[in-house]
Amino acid sequence: NILMRPCKVGSYQPNKLGLFDMHGNVWEWCDDEWKDDKGASQRVYRGGSWGSASEDCRAAFRYAFSPSSRVYHLGMRLARVPVGAQGR
């Protein structure tokens, strides 16, 4: 991202699944758990951020941090799922 900062969600076109800003905005926390060399629990994050190299901006590329970590380039994605006849 040339702006060197995160962008408002929806600033760019969605991907083929209709998801906006999947890669390259902020790294996204995932539900995956990873154990480090000492056996401590780590949480995986994926997707790359505005400060990442382009090859890191993909879902297959991952890192892990302690669940209590707070850094400027890490966030989360909220998903809204339709409920009712249409969503079933």
Sequence and secondary structure as in RCSB ss.txt:
>XXXX:A:sequence
NILMRPCKVGSYQPNKLGLFDMHGNVWEWCDDEWKDDKGASQRVYRGGSWGSASEDCRAAFRYAFSPSSRVYHLG
MRLARVPVGAQGR
>XXXX:A:secstr
 TTSS   TTSS   TTS SS SSSSEEEEEEEEE TT  EEEEEES  TTS GGG STT EEEE TT   TTEE
        STTT 
